[in-house]
Amino acid sequence: MNTYSKNGQEEDTVGYQEEKKLVRNYYDAMEKASPDEAERVLARFTSEDYNWKGVYPFREQNGAGAAAEVFWTPLKKSLKHMQRRMDIFLGGENEIDGDRWVMSMGQFMGLFDEDFLGIRHTRKMQHLRYAEFNCVQDGKITKTGLFVDLIGFMMEAGVSPMPPQTGQFFVYPGPRDHNGLLFEDAPAEKGVKTLDLVNKMVDDLDELNKSGSMGCPPEVLEKAWAEDMIWYGPGGIGASYTIPRYQEQHQLPFRNNLKGKTFHGHVCRFAEGNFACFFGWPNLTNTPIGGFLGMPGGEVPSDMQVVDVYYRKGDKLSENWVFIDLPYWLKQQGLDVLKRTADITNR
């Protein structure tokens, strides 16, 4: 498909309109559905062999019924009048296997009127950060990766399950240029440029891991990142602004307090326009030696499942929204932060 830029130059645009339309129709139907109708909506839009992956305690589910039972129905019962408030929406071809995916990131927002996962309801507005990846094949959603920030949800509800953060957690905004909703397809070459930059950055960090280095010289980051970059981390870590403060508040605690970092790759990685995204299952394995998240060390290698969503501005990465399934990472080390919090606050 060809389009023309403002200067009259022909540009190639790869079309993802069918996939985007299907996913947006699914979102609309799920938003309108009652909790008891969630399974019916999923069944309408998903394939018979549908596979759903989510954060702990939801984990991996097969079939619309299972995904609705463990996640959608309980969430919609807890967050009444729930809206999906998207900040980023894009489609693309997964460079891992060529499948076509659509990704949406933003906040689920509603009235927190019933307890959720043992977290006491507040009867106030509540947000749940999410990033959702949907693979579309033959007019159906066949695979989903849905990551939510449960520790951030707990913090907004007035629960403090973790030691003090190195960064700052809040209701994160979308891109500073308000251009993240790619309902119309972007020129293909823009996505190629974005993904090339992200892959170069990932390769640089992977080489650093393989070298055994615990730190990271700032010039390694400066190859890909803008000086005024913003890193929006999960609840329990928080967000950081500028390369020096990002290194101080997240990267160096991560690198200095975890050993044995092994990268496993991604399930899905693609870009469209100035945005790129990926998730892994798991992305990496590491072992805490003490200090990360304000927690003690140990000798338990633990998997990390991570989502990264990037915004490229010019030739540098400007903003990065990150989800890490910290409850699952901690559970592998013997701490069920959800159960512990519920046991304490619901006595």
N, C-alpha and C positions, 0 to 999 in steps of 0.2 A: 504494500500500500504506500502511495506517495502523497506527501503534502508539500506545501510551499511556505517557507519562512517569510518574515516581514520584508527581507531584502530581495525576495523573488527567487531565492535559491531553492532547488528541489531537495527535500529531505525524505529519508526513508522512515516510515513509521510501521512498527510491527503491531498488528491488531490483536487486542485482548478484550474486545467489546463483549463478545459472547460470555466469556468467563466472568468479566466484571458485572455484567447484567445479572447473571445467575446468582452470584454472591450477594449483590445488593438486594435482589428480590428475597433471598433467604434471610438477610438481616431484617428487612421490613416485616416479613412474616413472623420471625421469632420475636421481634419487639412487640408485635400486636398480640401474640399468643399468651394465653393464661399459663400458669405453671403446669397444669395438667395437659395442655396442648403441645408442650415442647417436643415430646416424642413424635407426635404426628407431623409437626413441621420438619423435624430432622429427617424423618422417613421420606417425606415428599422430595427433599432436595439432595439426599445422599444415596449412594449405591448400596447394593445388598452386602458387599464386602467392606463397608465403610470402617475405617480405622481412625480413632480419635486419641490424641496424646495431650495430656495436660500435666500441670504441676502436682506435687504431692499435696493432699492425699488422693487426688483423682487418678493420676497416673494414666495407664493405657487401657482403652476400652474398645471393644469391637461391636459395631452395630449401633443404630440410632437409639434403640431402647436403653442400652447400657450408658451411652453418653448423656442422654437426657436424665436418667435416674441419678447418676452420681454428681452431675454438674448443673445442668440447665434448670431442672425443676427445683432443686433446693435454692439455687441463687435467685430465681424469679419469685419464690415464696418469701425470701428474706428482703430483697430489694424491690419494694412495690413501685409500680409505675416506672419500671426500669427503662432508661434510654441508652442507646449506644451512641456515644458522642465521639465521632471519628476526627482525628487530627491528620492521619496519613492513610492513603489508600492507593495501592499500585498493583499492577500485574506484570508478570514476566515469565520467562522460560528458565526453569531450574538448571543451572549450569552443571549440576551433579549428574542428572539423568535425562534432561530434556523435557520433563513434564511441565505443564503450565499451571502456575499458581497465582493466587491473589492474596495480598496481605493487607490487613487493616490494623491500625493501632490507635488507641485513644483511651477513653474512660467509659466504663459502665456506671451510670449514675441513677440513683433512685432514693426512695425513702427506706431507711434501714429499720424495718418494722418487726422483723422476726430474727432470732439468733441465727448465725451462720457459722458452721464449723465450731460451735461452742463459744463463739465471740458474741458477747451480749449486744443486743440491738439498742439503738439510741433514739429511735423515732425522729431522727434528723436526716438531712441530705447526706449521702455517702457516695464516695467514688471507689471504683475498683479498676486500677490500671490493667489494660489488656493489650496483647498483641496476638492476632489470630491469622494463621496461615491456612489457606484452603487450596487443595489440589483439585482441579476440575478436569474430568475426562468424560467424553461422550455425553455431555450435558448433565453430569451429576458430580457432586462433591464426593471424592473417593477417600481423601485423607485430610485430617485437620491436626494442626498443632496449635493449641490455645494456651497461652501463658498468661497468668494473672499474678499480681503482686500482693500476696496475702499478708505479708508483714506490713506493707504500706497500708493496707486496709485496716489492720489491727490498730496501727498507730493513729489513723484518722478517727477510729472509734474510741480513742482514749486509752488504749492498752499499750503498754511499753514492754514487749516481750524480749527485747535485746538490750545489751549495754549501749551507752551513748555512741551515736554515729560519728564517723569522721567527716561526712558531708552533711547536706541539709535536704531533708525530705519534705515535699509539699505537693500540691496538685500541679503536676508538671504541664507546661504549655506545649502546643505543637510547634512547628517550625516558625522561626522569628519572621519569616517572609510570608507566612500564611498561604503557602503554595503546595501543601502536601496531599491534597485530594485530587488524584490524577484520574478523574472519571473519564476524561478524554485521553487517548493514547499519546504518549510522548514520542518524539523522534528517537529512533533506535540508537543513534550514535551517542546521544546523551547518556543513556543507560550503560552503554559499553564503557564510556569514560568513567562513570561513577564506579562501576564494578571493578574496573582495572585498578582504580585508586584504593578501594577497599581491600582487594586481594593483595596488593603490594604491601599495605599496612599489616595485614594478617601474617603474610610471609615474613616480614621483618620481625614481628614479635615471636613467631614460631622459631625462627633462627636463634633469637635471644634465649628462648626456653631450652633449645637443644644445646646451647653453649654452656648451660648450667649457671648462667649469670642470674643473680637474685635481684639486682637493680636494673635501671634502664637510663642510659644517658638521655637528656632532653632532646638532643639532636636526632635521635631515632624517631621520636614522635614528630618533630618538626618537619620531617619529610612529607608527612601526610596530613597533619592537623594544623588548622589555623591557630594563631596565638590566642585568640579569644574564643576557643572552642568551649562547648558546654557538654558535660557528660552527665546524663540523667540516670543515676543508678537506682537500684531497688531499695525499698524500705529496709533499714538495717545498715545501709551504707550511705545513701543519700546522693545528692547531686554536687558537682564541682564545676567551677568556672575558671578558665584560662589553663594553659599547660602546666605552669608551676603549681597551681593550687590542686589541679587534678592529680599530679604526681604525688603531692603531699597527702592528699585526702583519700586517694584510692589506689593508684597504681603501685606506689612503693609499699604500702601496707600489704597489698595483694602479693607482690613479688617477693618481699622480704619475709613474709610470715607463712608462706606456703612453699613446700618443696615437691620435687618429683612431678613437675607439671608436664603432662602428656596430652597433646592435642589429638583428637580423634576425628576431626572433620565435621561436616554438616549434613543434615538431611536435606535441607533446602537452602539455596543461596541464589538470589537474583536481584536485578536492579531495573528500574524504569525512570527515565528522566534523571533528576538530581537525587534520587533516593535509592537506597539499597537495603537489603535485609537478609538475615539468615537465622537459622536455629539448628541446634544439634541434639542428639539423643544417645549419649551425652556429647557435649562439645569437648570436654577435657576431664582429666582426673588429676587430683592433687592431694597432698597430705598436709594438714595444719601442723605447724611447729610452735604455735603460740602467738597470740596477738591479733590475728585477723578476726574482725567483728568484735574485738574485745574478749575473745574466748580463749581458753587454754589450748595447748597443743595436744598431740597424740600421734599414734602411729597407725592411723586408719586411713588408707587411701580412699577418697570419696569422689564420686562422679558429680560434675556440674553440668546442668542443662541451662543453656543461655540463649537469649534472643538479643540480637543487635539490630537496630534500625538507624541508618545513617542519612544525613543530609549533606550533600556536597554543594559548596558555594564557590564558584570559580574552580581553582585547581586544588583546593584543600577541603578536608572534612570539617564542617562547621559545628554540627550538633549530632549527638549520639544518645539514643534512648535504649536502655539496657534492662533486661529482665534476667534475673538469676533465681533459679528455684532453690533459694536458701533453706526453706523448711526441709526439702529432700536431702540437701547436702548435710544438714545437721542431723537428720534422722539416721543417716548411714553411720554417724559417729555416736549414736546412742541418745541423742536429745530430740524428742518429739516436741517442738516448740508450741505446736497447736494444742496438743494434749496437756502439756504442762500448764499453759495459760488457762485453758478451760478448767482444769482441776483446781487452780488457785482462785480464779475469779467467780466460779459458779458454785462454790461451797455454800 
